[in-house]
Amino acid sequence: MQTPPEITKASWGMVATLGLVWGATFLFIELALEGITPFWLAAGRIGFAAMLAVAVWQLRGGRLFLTQDTGWGALAVSGLFNTAVPFMLLSWGQQTVTSGFAGVSMASGALIMLPLAHVFVPGERMTLRRLIGMGVGFAGVTVLLGGQAFVSSGDPMEPFGRLACFGAATCYAISSVLMRRLPPIAPFGLAAMTLVFGSMLVIPVAFVVEGPPPLPDRDTLLIVALLGLIPTAGANMLRILVIRSAGPVFMSLVSYQVPMWSVILGILVLDEPFRPSLLLAMGLILLGVLVSQWGALNRLFRRRVTPSS
């Protein structure tokens, strides 16, 4: 029997960390794509992350399912939808759509999550307050990315590219629901196996679509290894911990943070121009989080101020 979601200070810390890490990932992906093709970049980072996660898992005992209940089918599908399928859909879709539209489509994952969690995850009800909060956060992302999010690229394949981007967001939502519904399972084993199943799909597809792997230069290999270590292996572990404890709806708040951090880091690191709309967008995103998670925040601060007996 599943325990109800429990949102703690650690949950907020992990979600904030994931937003920052995945927001910074776009900077490194742009650098990596100068020396490697998109599908092989996805295959390289997932494959490296899988080997690292399996090694850590085995060092910690190698346990997977903690009871007689198993869920291999759900675990396999979750692994495919966790990394391989959305990585490939985004890599293909971003060839025909604007980067702004890709950002908005990923932010839509929080809205896609609400009805899925309402139906399939006990304790994750789609209340009016949550819906309003998620809507306000989504509005903040659209303000953040500006009009470029909806400008056509002019590519005849753009409609299919847009569907691919929304498909990637849907994959993350489905994966989160499946992870939450799995029987008792060791977190390190779950992190390792989702990456193993993902690599089993993305590596053969990269061969078929892009041919044999290219031989990147040293700097590109280092960036791919970094992408595999931190935003893939490490962040995947944090994502699983959040989903299994605080629930998939709370985890979906990351999708609003990622474009915000991406823009902020672009200003700080790449010297991109600052736009006043950034402040409005950040205000809307934070307001959306406040409204959608008001109950969790209220419980968290009430516990802090309650005197000990």
Backbone bond lengths (Angstrom), bond angles and torsions (degrees), N, CA, C in turn:
res aa  C-N    CA-C-N  psi(-1)  N-CA   C-N-CA  omega(-1)  CA-C   N-CA-C  phi
1 M - - - 1.472 - - 1.529 109.86 -
2 Q 1.339 116.17 132.80 1.447 120.44 -177.30 1.521 111.30 -76.02
3 T 1.322 114.90 140.66 1.462 119.74 174.67 1.527 108.70 -83.26
4 P 1.338 118.58 148.85 1.465 120.53 178.97 1.523 110.59 -65.61
5 P 1.337 117.25 153.57 1.462 119.86 179.87 1.526 111.87 -58.92
6 E 1.320 116.19 139.24 1.465 121.63 177.85 1.519 108.75 -126.77
7 I 1.328 115.80 112.21 1.463 121.69 -177.36 1.525 108.45 -98.29
8 T 1.320 116.06 117.23 1.459 122.14 -177.10 1.530 109.92 -117.82
9 K 1.342 115.28 178.56 1.468 119.42 175.22 1.523 110.81 -60.58
10 A 1.339 117.50 -35.84 1.462 120.77 177.58 1.529 110.93 -64.10
11 S 1.348 116.65 -36.19 1.471 120.38 178.11 1.525 110.49 -61.52
12 W 1.323 116.38 -46.55 1.470 120.13 178.38 1.525 111.09 -62.23
13 G 1.329 116.66 -40.42 1.457 119.86 178.95 1.514 112.40 -63.58
14 M 1.341 116.88 -41.08 1.470 120.33 -179.66 1.526 111.42 -68.28
15 V 1.345 117.36 -40.05 1.460 120.54 178.86 1.531 110.59 -65.35
16 A 1.327 117.11 -41.68 1.469 120.39 177.84 1.528 110.72 -63.32
17 T 1.332 116.91 -40.92 1.470 121.07 178.62 1.525 111.08 -63.40
18 L 1.339 116.81 -42.98 1.460 120.70 179.51 1.526 110.86 -62.91
19 G 1.329 117.66 -41.63 1.451 120.07 178.72 1.517 112.14 -60.13
20 L 1.331 116.60 -44.09 1.460 121.16 179.78 1.528 111.31 -66.68
21 V 1.340 116.84 -46.01 1.467 121.05 -178.03 1.518 110.89 -63.15
22 W 1.325 117.47 -49.43 1.460 119.75 -178.76 1.515 112.35 -71.07
23 G 1.344 118.08 -27.27 1.451 120.07 174.10 1.518 111.99 -66.79
24 A 1.334 116.47 -36.95 1.468 121.02 178.55 1.522 111.71 -75.84
25 T 1.337 117.66 -19.46 1.461 121.15 -175.92 1.522 112.19 -60.98
26 F 1.340 117.10 -34.86 1.457 119.66 -177.61 1.521 111.78 -60.48
27 L 1.332 117.35 -34.81 1.464 120.41 178.27 1.529 110.62 -61.36
28 F 1.327 116.68 -43.60 1.462 120.86 -177.17 1.532 111.47 -75.55
29 I 1.328 117.66 -31.70 1.465 119.75 177.14 1.528 110.12 -64.22
30 E 1.339 117.12 -41.68 1.460 120.25 178.38 1.528 110.69 -60.03
31 L 1.331 117.12 -41.02 1.461 120.49 178.27 1.525 111.20 -67.23
32 A 1.330 117.01 -42.06 1.462 120.61 -177.92 1.515 111.63 -65.31
33 L 1.342 118.30 -37.10 1.460 121.41 -176.94 1.520 112.67 -68.28
34 E 1.329 117.30 -9.88 1.461 119.74 174.11 1.527 111.27 -72.80
35 G 1.354 116.55 -19.16 1.464 118.64 -176.41 1.510 114.83 -127.63
36 I 1.354 118.52 4.39 1.459 120.59 -178.50 1.528 108.73 -153.56
37 T 1.334 116.44 150.90 1.459 121.53 -178.32 1.534 110.54 -77.13
38 P 1.364 117.54 157.64 1.473 120.16 -172.10 1.522 114.93 -58.58
39 F 1.336 118.25 -48.54 1.460 119.34 -176.53 1.521 111.63 -68.53
40 W 1.332 116.97 -34.98 1.468 118.47 178.33 1.526 111.36 -74.19
41 L 1.328 116.92 -25.64 1.462 119.02 171.64 1.527 109.89 -64.56
42 A 1.356 116.24 -46.20 1.467 120.04 177.67 1.526 110.32 -61.83
43 A 1.338 116.93 -44.14 1.468 120.54 -179.28 1.521 111.36 -64.52
44 G 1.336 116.50 -39.43 1.460 120.03 -178.77 1.516 112.34 -66.42
45 R 1.332 116.97 -46.33 1.465 118.92 -177.25 1.531 111.15 -70.79
46 I 1.350 118.30 -37.73 1.461 119.86 178.63 1.521 110.63 -70.99
47 G 1.343 116.99 -42.53 1.466 119.97 -179.91 1.513 112.08 -62.67
48 F 1.340 116.99 -44.61 1.459 120.58 178.95 1.526 110.50 -64.48
49 A 1.335 115.97 -42.85 1.473 120.05 179.25 1.518 111.16 -63.29
50 A 1.343 117.16 -37.79 1.465 120.62 179.71 1.526 110.88 -63.97
51 M 1.330 117.25 -45.39 1.472 120.03 179.91 1.526 111.03 -62.52
52 L 1.319 116.60 -42.09 1.460 120.80 179.75 1.527 110.66 -65.48
53 A 1.352 116.78 -45.18 1.459 120.57 -178.18 1.527 111.71 -65.24
54 V 1.335 116.72 -39.37 1.466 120.11 178.53 1.526 110.43 -64.53
55 A 1.332 117.55 -41.08 1.464 121.01 179.05 1.535 110.84 -61.51
56 V 1.345 116.77 -45.89 1.472 120.44 178.99 1.523 110.41 -64.15
57 W 1.322 116.60 -41.66 1.464 122.00 179.60 1.522 111.54 -59.91
58 Q 1.334 116.89 -45.35 1.457 120.55 -179.92 1.531 111.68 -67.32
59 L 1.325 116.85 -36.70 1.458 119.72 177.56 1.524 111.61 -65.04
60 R 1.326 116.99 -25.85 1.461 121.29 179.83 1.525 112.69 -95.05
61 G 1.319 116.82 15.55 1.461 120.83 173.74 1.503 115.75 112.42
62 G 1.313 118.58 -20.02 1.456 121.33 174.88 1.516 115.12 72.80
63 R 1.339 118.96 18.75 1.468 120.32 178.48 1.525 109.96 -77.55
64 L 1.348 115.36 149.74 1.457 119.83 178.17 1.532 109.23 -123.53
65 F 1.322 118.86 -91.51 1.456 121.14 177.75 1.527 109.66 -74.32
66 L 1.329 116.27 131.58 1.460 121.50 -173.08 1.520 113.20 -92.46
67 T 1.332 117.60 -8.34 1.461 121.86 177.45 1.524 108.17 -132.75
68 Q 1.328 115.94 -174.00 1.457 120.34 177.80 1.530 111.49 -71.28
69 D 1.319 116.97 -19.52 1.468 120.21 178.92 1.523 110.00 -73.22
70 T 1.322 115.86 129.98 1.462 121.00 176.88 1.526 108.85 -125.83
71 G 1.303 114.99 160.72 1.465 119.35 179.50 1.512 110.24 -148.34
72 W 1.328 116.67 60.25 1.458 120.74 -174.75 1.530 112.48 -61.94
73 G 1.342 115.98 -39.83 1.463 118.40 -179.51 1.518 112.14 -62.32
74 A 1.330 116.08 -48.98 1.467 120.33 179.16 1.522 110.86 -64.61
75 L 1.339 117.01 -36.24 1.462 120.49 178.85 1.521 110.82 -65.46
76 A 1.334 117.32 -41.35 1.469 120.81 -179.88 1.528 110.93 -66.13
77 V 1.341 116.47 -46.50 1.469 119.65 -179.86 1.523 110.46 -64.58
78 S 1.330 116.58 -39.93 1.460 120.32 178.19 1.527 110.67 -61.73
79 G 1.332 116.50 -40.80 1.454 119.94 178.87 1.515 112.23 -63.36
80 L 1.336 117.14 -41.33 1.457 120.52 179.58 1.528 111.09 -66.80
81 F 1.342 116.78 -41.04 1.457 120.84 -177.61 1.525 112.23 -81.76
82 N 1.321 117.77 -10.80 1.460 121.98 -178.06 1.520 112.39 -79.94
83 T 1.327 117.14 -36.03 1.466 120.02 -176.27 1.523 112.91 -136.74
84 A 1.332 117.72 -58.67 1.461 121.30 -168.38 1.521 113.01 -60.58
85 V 1.332 117.49 -55.37 1.465 120.13 -175.22 1.527 111.76 -64.84
86 P 1.352 120.36 -49.81 1.475 118.01 179.61 1.522 113.19 -65.47
87 F 1.343 118.63 -34.55 1.462 120.33 177.63 1.527 110.02 -60.91
88 M 1.342 116.12 -44.67 1.463 119.66 -178.38 1.522 111.65 -70.06
89 L 1.338 117.27 -40.17 1.459 119.74 178.44 1.524 111.49 -62.43
90 L 1.330 116.95 -43.18 1.461 119.92 178.95 1.522 111.67 -66.54
91 S 1.342 116.87 -42.14 1.461 120.42 179.91 1.523 110.51 -59.87
92 W 1.339 115.95 -41.14 1.462 119.71 -179.96 1.519 110.72 -75.52
93 G 1.322 117.60 -43.58 1.455 121.22 -176.05 1.516 113.47 -65.15
94 Q 1.343 116.99 -37.26 1.460 120.07 -176.27 1.521 113.07 -71.94
95 Q 1.334 117.16 -5.37 1.460 119.60 174.13 1.526 111.64 -76.15
96 T 1.347 117.89 -18.21 1.464 120.72 -175.09 1.523 113.70 -123.97
97 V 1.335 119.18 -8.60 1.465 120.99 -179.44 1.523 109.04 -116.73
98 T 1.336 115.75 164.29 1.460 119.89 176.74 1.525 109.84 -74.70
99 S 1.331 115.47 156.04 1.464 119.51 179.02 1.524 110.54 -64.46
100 G 1.349 117.11 -31.97 1.458 120.22 178.18 1.517 111.74 -63.12
101 F 1.332 116.73 -42.70 1.464 119.24 178.76 1.522 110.59 -65.04
102 A 1.336 117.55 -38.87 1.462 120.32 177.87 1.528 110.51 -60.04
103 G 1.354 116.63 -39.69 1.456 120.29 178.98 1.516 112.68 -65.62
104 V 1.351 116.45 -42.84 1.460 120.43 178.66 1.524 110.54 -65.02
105 S 1.335 117.21 -40.83 1.465 120.02 -178.91 1.521 111.10 -63.54
106 M 1.337 117.94 -37.99 1.456 119.68 178.61 1.531 110.81 -70.08
107 A 1.318 116.89 -35.00 1.463 119.51 177.23 1.519 111.43 -66.09
108 S 1.335 116.88 -25.61 1.462 119.85 178.82 1.525 111.89 -66.92
109 G 1.327 117.55 -11.76 1.460 120.61 179.64 1.519 112.92 -57.52
110 A 1.342 116.76 -33.54 1.463 119.93 179.50 1.521 110.99 -66.21
111 L 1.341 117.07 -37.95 1.459 120.72 178.36 1.523 111.15 -72.84
112 I 1.340 117.31 -35.41 1.460 121.00 176.80 1.525 110.43 -65.95
113 M 1.326 115.80 -34.05 1.461 121.05 -176.99 1.533 112.39 -65.96
114 L 1.332 117.58 -36.75 1.460 120.75 -172.70 1.535 113.65 -55.32
115 P 1.345 120.19 -54.83 1.466 118.23 -179.98 1.518 113.54 -67.88
116 L 1.346 117.60 -33.77 1.466 119.96 178.34 1.525 110.85 -63.13
117 A 1.336 116.26 -47.68 1.460 120.03 -179.80 1.528 110.93 -66.35
118 H 1.333 116.99 -36.60 1.464 120.93 179.78 1.532 110.62 -58.69
119 V 1.334 116.76 -39.37 1.468 121.52 -176.19 1.526 111.91 -83.83
120 F 1.334 117.20 -40.32 1.462 119.96 -166.81 1.531 115.58 -108.36
121 V 1.333 118.77 -11.79 1.461 120.23 -175.89 1.526 109.75 -119.83
122 P 1.322 118.82 113.92 1.468 120.97 178.22 1.531 111.30 -59.21
123 G 1.318 116.20 136.89 1.459 120.64 177.73 1.505 114.89 86.54
124 E 1.335 118.70 -1.32 1.466 121.93 -179.55 1.527 109.01 -111.61
125 R 1.332 117.17 70.09 1.453 121.98 -176.36 1.527 111.37 -77.90
126 M 1.349 116.64 141.86 1.459 121.69 178.73 1.533 108.38 -88.21
127 T 1.330 115.95 85.74 1.457 120.62 -179.37 1.525 110.41 -83.99
128 L 1.341 115.50 163.22 1.462 120.24 178.34 1.523 110.67 -61.64
129 R 1.344 116.98 -39.52 1.464 120.21 179.31 1.523 111.39 -61.54
130 R 1.316 116.79 -44.21 1.462 119.41 177.83 1.522 111.75 -62.82
131 L 1.320 116.02 -42.67 1.465 120.01 -178.65 1.521 110.92 -63.59
132 I 1.346 116.99 -43.19 1.467 120.54 177.81 1.521 110.51 -63.41
133 G 1.341 117.20 -45.26 1.457 121.01 -179.53 1.518 112.10 -60.74
134 M 1.331 116.82 -44.85 1.457 120.20 179.30 1.529 110.71 -65.38
135 G 1.351 116.05 -37.34 1.460 119.42 177.95 1.517 112.63 -64.75
136 V 1.336 116.93 -41.58 1.468 120.92 177.71 1.536 110.21 -63.64
137 G 1.338 116.76 -41.95 1.460 119.73 177.61 1.511 112.20 -62.30
138 F 1.327 116.64 -41.10 1.468 120.57 178.10 1.521 111.07 -63.57
139 A 1.341 116.22 -39.44 1.464 119.90 176.19 1.525 110.68 -61.10
140 G 1.330 116.17 -37.58 1.461 119.67 177.34 1.515 112.51 -62.19
141 V 1.334 116.67 -38.51 1.464 120.10 178.91 1.526 110.66 -66.65
142 T 1.341 117.49 -40.91 1.464 119.71 179.45 1.525 111.35 -65.34
143 V 1.342 117.40 -37.76 1.469 120.25 175.23 1.525 110.04 -65.06
144 L 1.329 116.36 -40.09 1.459 121.63 -178.85 1.525 111.12 -60.57
145 L 1.330 116.38 -45.10 1.462 120.63 -175.22 1.517 112.51 -85.21
146 G 1.327 117.28 -16.56 1.456 121.09 172.54 1.516 113.79 74.88
147 G 1.333 115.29 -170.94 1.454 121.31 -177.21 1.509 114.22 -62.99
148 Q 1.334 117.47 -21.62 1.464 119.95 -179.00 1.522 112.03 -61.92
149 A 1.332 116.28 -20.22 1.460 119.18 -177.94 1.514 112.06 -65.47
150 F 1.340 117.65 -25.59 1.456 120.23 -174.47 1.525 112.68 -117.37
151 V 1.328 117.56 6.16 1.461 121.07 176.62 1.523 109.00 -78.53
152 S 1.315 116.34 135.71 1.463 120.25 -179.26 1.518 110.68 -72.71
153 S 1.323 116.16 142.67 1.461 120.88 176.58 1.518 111.44 -81.06
154 G 1.338 117.64 -15.02 1.454 121.22 -179.00 1.512 114.40 85.42
155 D 1.325 117.93 -4.05 1.458 120.83 179.57 1.530 109.77 -76.12
156 P 1.339 118.16 133.83 1.469 119.29 -179.68 1.523 113.70 -63.01
157 M 1.314 117.47 -20.78 1.462 121.46 179.08 1.523 112.54 -92.37
158 E 1.346 116.86 6.26 1.462 120.20 -175.50 1.531 113.76 -57.04
159 P 1.353 120.40 -42.93 1.468 118.63 178.93 1.526 113.23 -56.40
160 F 1.324 116.59 -37.95 1.460 119.87 178.63 1.530 110.78 -72.70
161 G 1.333 116.90 -33.92 1.454 120.18 175.65 1.515 111.59 -64.62
162 R 1.335 116.80 -38.82 1.469 120.27 177.63 1.532 110.64 -65.81
163 L 1.333 116.27 -40.83 1.461 119.41 176.52 1.527 110.78 -61.95
164 A 1.339 116.38 -37.53 1.466 119.90 179.17 1.526 110.79 -64.27
165 C 1.334 117.46 -40.17 1.471 120.48 179.26 1.520 111.33 -65.88
166 F 1.327 116.85 -44.47 1.460 119.21 176.36 1.523 110.70 -65.70
167 G 1.339 116.51 -33.34 1.461 119.84 176.08 1.514 111.94 -62.45
168 A 1.333 117.05 -37.81 1.459 120.61 178.12 1.527 110.79 -64.16
169 A 1.334 116.95 -43.42 1.469 120.34 177.75 1.527 110.72 -62.37
170 T 1.320 116.85 -39.61 1.465 121.11 178.50 1.523 111.08 -65.21
171 C 1.332 116.23 -37.60 1.474 120.40 178.14 1.526 110.89 -59.21
172 Y 1.334 116.76 -45.25 1.462 119.91 179.65 1.526 111.02 -62.36
173 A 1.335 117.07 -38.83 1.460 120.30 179.41 1.527 110.67 -65.62
174 I 1.340 117.26 -45.28 1.466 120.96 179.56 1.528 110.57 -63.26
175 S 1.330 116.36 -43.31 1.457 120.51 179.81 1.526 111.21 -60.16
176 S 1.336 116.87 -41.87 1.464 120.41 -179.34 1.527 111.45 -63.94
177 V 1.340 116.54 -41.85 1.465 120.39 179.05 1.524 110.51 -64.21
178 L 1.333 116.50 -44.30 1.467 120.09 -179.86 1.527 111.21 -62.67
179 M 1.339 116.61 -41.29 1.468 119.80 179.06 1.518 111.54 -61.60
180 R 1.326 115.88 -41.31 1.465 120.03 -179.08 1.529 111.43 -65.68
181 R 1.336 117.31 -30.79 1.452 121.66 -175.89 1.527 113.46 -88.50
182 L 1.331 117.64 -6.08 1.463 119.73 179.07 1.526 110.79 -63.87
183 P 1.349 117.82 150.61 1.470 120.41 175.43 1.528 110.40 -66.99
184 P 1.337 118.91 174.49 1.467 121.01 179.27 1.526 111.64 -51.31
185 I 1.322 115.89 127.22 1.464 120.91 -172.91 1.522 108.67 -148.92
186 A 1.327 116.54 144.08 1.460 121.39 179.98 1.531 109.60 -67.75
187 P 1.346 118.52 128.28 1.472 120.04 -176.29 1.524 113.88 -57.15
188 F 1.341 117.64 -41.74 1.461 119.42 -179.22 1.526 110.97 -67.76
189 G 1.324 116.95 -36.11 1.457 120.12 176.12 1.511 111.70 -66.26
190 L 1.329 116.71 -41.78 1.457 120.88 178.15 1.524 110.78 -62.91
191 A 1.334 117.53 -44.32 1.463 121.11 178.86 1.521 110.89 -61.00
192 A 1.331 116.71 -43.17 1.463 120.57 -178.42 1.524 111.69 -66.94
193 M 1.329 117.18 -46.28 1.452 120.13 -174.68 1.523 112.49 -70.05
194 T 1.326 118.55 -34.30 1.464 118.71 176.78 1.528 110.60 -63.09
195 L 1.326 116.96 -37.73 1.462 120.32 178.30 1.523 111.65 -72.84
196 V 1.329 117.51 -35.32 1.471 120.72 177.16 1.525 110.09 -62.92
197 F 1.340 116.88 -48.27 1.463 119.68 179.22 1.529 110.48 -62.89
198 G 1.325 117.14 -37.86 1.455 119.67 178.00 1.507 112.41 -63.64
199 S 1.332 117.77 -44.06 1.467 120.99 -179.70 1.527 111.46 -67.06
200 M 1.334 117.66 -30.22 1.463 120.84 179.01 1.527 111.65 -65.32
201 L 1.324 117.42 -22.65 1.467 121.05 176.47 1.516 112.10 -94.90
202 V 1.330 117.51 -48.18 1.461 119.76 -169.03 1.530 112.41 -70.98
203 I 1.320 118.98 -33.77 1.474 119.99 -178.95 1.525 111.69 -66.74
204 P 1.355 120.37 -49.48 1.472 118.58 176.02 1.528 113.37 -60.84
205 V 1.334 117.18 -38.61 1.468 119.69 179.56 1.522 110.49 -64.28
206 A 1.334 117.37 -39.15 1.467 120.31 177.86 1.531 110.77 -61.42
207 F 1.338 116.69 -39.67 1.470 120.44 176.54 1.523 110.70 -60.55
208 V 1.343 116.70 -46.15 1.465 120.99 -176.08 1.528 111.32 -67.62
209 V 1.335 116.87 -43.54 1.459 121.07 -173.45 1.528 112.27 -80.67
210 E 1.327 117.03 -41.76 1.477 120.34 -171.89 1.518 114.13 -116.88
211 G 1.339 117.74 2.37 1.455 119.98 179.07 1.516 112.16 80.50
212 P 1.349 116.85 -166.85 1.471 120.37 -179.30 1.526 110.97 -59.32
213 P 1.329 117.13 153.26 1.471 119.48 -178.24 1.520 111.80 -63.47
214 P 1.330 117.26 139.33 1.469 119.93 176.62 1.526 110.49 -72.11
215 L 1.296 115.82 166.55 1.465 121.11 176.79 1.520 107.86 -104.40
216 P 1.340 117.13 93.41 1.467 119.51 -176.58 1.524 111.36 -72.86
217 D 1.333 115.60 164.03 1.453 120.02 175.52 1.524 109.74 -76.49
218 R 1.324 115.90 174.67 1.455 120.93 -174.84 1.519 112.23 -61.91
219 D 1.326 117.02 -42.00 1.464 119.32 -178.27 1.526 111.24 -63.58
220 T 1.332 116.70 -41.02 1.459 120.19 178.89 1.518 110.88 -64.43
221 L 1.321 116.98 -41.62 1.470 120.25 178.27 1.519 111.19 -61.64
222 L 1.323 116.96 -39.39 1.463 120.55 178.65 1.530 110.93 -64.50
223 I 1.347 116.27 -40.56 1.462 119.70 179.51 1.530 110.20 -66.45
224 V 1.333 117.48 -42.14 1.468 120.96 178.25 1.529 110.37 -62.03
225 A 1.339 116.15 -41.59 1.467 119.48 178.07 1.525 110.67 -63.90
226 L 1.340 116.71 -40.28 1.468 120.81 178.15 1.529 110.77 -64.04
227 L 1.339 116.53 -42.46 1.460 120.60 177.61 1.527 111.35 -63.33
228 G 1.322 116.35 -36.42 1.456 119.41 177.88 1.517 112.63 -71.07
229 L 1.340 116.46 -34.98 1.463 121.09 -175.71 1.525 112.44 -75.13
230 I 1.344 117.14 -52.57 1.465 119.89 -170.38 1.534 113.01 -93.31
231 P 1.347 120.15 -64.35 1.468 117.73 -174.63 1.527 114.49 -77.67
232 T 1.346 118.17 -8.59 1.458 119.30 178.79 1.524 110.91 -107.11
233 A 1.335 118.41 -64.11 1.471 120.28 -178.09 1.531 111.36 -70.69
234 G 1.322 116.84 -54.33 1.465 120.03 -177.05 1.518 112.94 -65.28
235 A 1.346 116.48 -47.80 1.458 119.70 -178.92 1.522 111.57 -67.86
236 N 1.328 117.61 -32.41 1.469 119.98 177.16 1.524 110.55 -62.40
237 M 1.322 116.80 -37.64 1.455 120.56 178.20 1.530 110.31 -65.25
238 L 1.335 117.21 -44.77 1.465 120.28 178.02 1.521 110.84 -62.67
239 R 1.326 116.91 -41.99 1.468 121.10 -179.62 1.528 110.81 -59.58
240 I 1.317 116.23 -42.66 1.463 120.33 179.96 1.522 110.74 -65.25
241 L 1.328 117.20 -42.68 1.462 120.39 179.07 1.527 111.32 -60.96
242 V 1.333 116.79 -40.43 1.465 120.12 179.73 1.530 110.43 -67.39
243 I 1.322 117.19 -46.67 1.467 120.78 -177.88 1.528 110.74 -62.20
244 R 1.334 116.16 -44.58 1.466 119.39 -175.21 1.527 112.25 -71.58
245 S 1.337 117.54 -23.20 1.467 119.62 -178.55 1.526 112.49 -104.67
246 A 1.341 116.67 -53.89 1.466 120.62 -174.24 1.517 113.49 -93.02
247 G 1.335 118.25 -14.00 1.448 120.76 176.29 1.519 113.56 99.96
248 P 1.362 116.88 158.29 1.469 120.70 -176.28 1.523 114.48 -70.02
249 V 1.343 118.44 -30.70 1.467 119.51 179.76 1.524 110.20 -65.15
250 F 1.324 117.18 -44.61 1.466 120.43 177.45 1.527 110.12 -62.20
251 M 1.332 116.89 -40.67 1.463 120.71 179.04 1.530 111.37 -61.46
252 S 1.334 117.23 -32.55 1.461 120.09 -176.54 1.526 112.56 -66.07
253 L 1.346 118.69 -13.83 1.463 120.96 176.71 1.522 111.83 -61.62
254 V 1.329 116.84 -22.87 1.470 120.29 179.02 1.524 110.89 -59.67
255 S 1.357 117.43 -33.87 1.461 120.22 -175.60 1.524 112.07 -63.33
256 Y 1.349 118.44 -21.94 1.459 120.83 175.68 1.524 111.34 -83.66
257 Q 1.309 116.56 -29.73 1.461 120.08 -178.37 1.522 113.11 -75.32
258 V 1.335 116.64 -35.57 1.469 120.63 -171.93 1.529 112.10 -57.43
259 P 1.359 120.22 -52.87 1.469 117.92 178.85 1.518 112.93 -64.48
260 M 1.343 117.67 -31.37 1.460 119.97 178.17 1.520 111.11 -63.24
261 W 1.346 115.89 -48.99 1.454 119.48 179.13 1.530 111.34 -66.12
262 S 1.333 116.78 -34.88 1.457 119.81 179.48 1.526 110.99 -61.24
263 V 1.351 116.53 -42.85 1.466 120.71 178.81 1.526 110.72 -68.15
264 I 1.342 116.85 -44.10 1.471 120.29 -178.88 1.531 110.42 -61.98
265 L 1.321 117.66 -45.29 1.461 120.68 -179.89 1.519 111.34 -67.90
266 G 1.334 117.18 -32.48 1.461 119.32 175.42 1.516 111.50 -62.42
267 I 1.337 116.45 -37.55 1.468 120.62 177.41 1.527 111.04 -69.09
268 L 1.346 116.46 -43.80 1.461 120.56 -175.14 1.522 112.98 -75.98
269 V 1.344 117.03 -38.98 1.469 121.06 -172.71 1.527 112.37 -97.40
270 L 1.343 116.72 -43.41 1.460 120.35 -175.12 1.524 112.81 -97.78
271 D 1.326 116.95 3.68 1.467 122.08 178.84 1.528 111.48 59.34
272 E 1.331 116.66 35.85 1.456 120.48 176.36 1.523 109.23 -74.21
273 P 1.339 118.12 153.66 1.482 120.08 -175.04 1.521 112.11 -66.95
274 F 1.324 115.16 143.66 1.469 121.10 175.89 1.521 108.89 -85.83
275 R 1.329 116.19 132.69 1.466 121.75 177.08 1.528 109.07 -113.82
276 P 1.337 118.04 132.75 1.471 119.98 179.66 1.526 113.13 -56.25
277 S 1.333 117.73 -25.74 1.461 120.29 179.83 1.523 111.73 -62.70
278 L 1.327 116.80 -17.97 1.465 120.11 178.16 1.527 110.65 -60.16
279 L 1.343 116.78 -41.00 1.463 120.19 -179.05 1.527 111.02 -65.71
280 L 1.332 116.89 -41.91 1.460 120.22 177.07 1.526 110.48 -63.60
281 A 1.313 116.25 -43.23 1.462 120.31 -179.50 1.524 111.38 -62.39
282 M 1.331 116.64 -45.14 1.458 120.36 178.82 1.519 110.99 -61.66
283 G 1.346 116.30 -39.64 1.460 119.69 178.13 1.520 111.95 -62.59
284 L 1.331 117.28 -42.34 1.459 120.95 179.23 1.528 111.29 -66.61
285 I 1.331 116.51 -41.80 1.463 120.06 179.72 1.527 110.57 -62.51
286 L 1.333 116.48 -46.92 1.460 119.68 -180.00 1.527 111.47 -66.18
287 L 1.344 116.98 -36.45 1.460 120.02 176.72 1.526 110.44 -64.44
288 G 1.331 116.19 -40.83 1.452 119.79 178.04 1.517 112.20 -61.65
289 V 1.332 116.30 -41.63 1.465 120.16 176.88 1.525 110.42 -63.38
290 L 1.340 116.42 -43.60 1.465 120.92 -179.42 1.530 111.20 -60.21
291 V 1.334 116.25 -46.32 1.466 119.93 -177.42 1.527 110.75 -68.20
292 S 1.318 117.11 -47.92 1.466 120.24 -175.19 1.520 112.08 -67.63
293 Q 1.330 117.48 -30.07 1.464 121.01 -176.76 1.523 112.09 -112.41
294 W 1.336 117.52 26.54 1.456 120.54 -177.28 1.522 111.91 -59.06
295 G 1.308 117.04 -42.75 1.465 119.63 -179.57 1.512 112.08 -62.13
296 A 1.350 116.60 -44.76 1.462 120.34 -179.50 1.522 111.10 -65.34
297 L 1.340 116.87 -41.55 1.468 119.85 178.65 1.526 110.90 -64.94
298 N 1.315 116.48 -40.48 1.466 120.54 -179.79 1.523 111.03 -62.37
299 R 1.345 116.11 -43.72 1.470 119.77 178.35 1.518 111.24 -65.59
300 L 1.335 116.50 -39.24 1.457 120.63 -178.29 1.521 111.03 -63.40
301 F 1.335 117.96 -47.92 1.460 120.65 -177.43 1.528 111.68 -75.13
302 R 1.339 117.32 -28.58 1.449 119.37 176.53 1.519 110.72 -65.65
303 R 1.336 115.50 -37.66 1.467 118.45 176.62 1.516 111.06 -64.81
304 R 1.332 116.63 -34.95 1.479 119.73 -177.31 1.513 111.85 -70.21
305 V 1.336 116.56 -33.51 1.466 117.81 -175.55 1.511 112.70 -94.94
306 T 1.342 117.20 -9.05 1.464 119.20 178.83 1.512 109.60 -69.16
307 P 1.354 119.51 123.25 1.465 120.35 -179.02 1.514 110.69 -68.52
308 S 1.314 115.73 145.28 1.461 120.48 178.68 1.528 109.19 -76.72
309 S 1.321 114.93 147.69 1.458 119.14 -177.75 1.520 110.44 -81.37
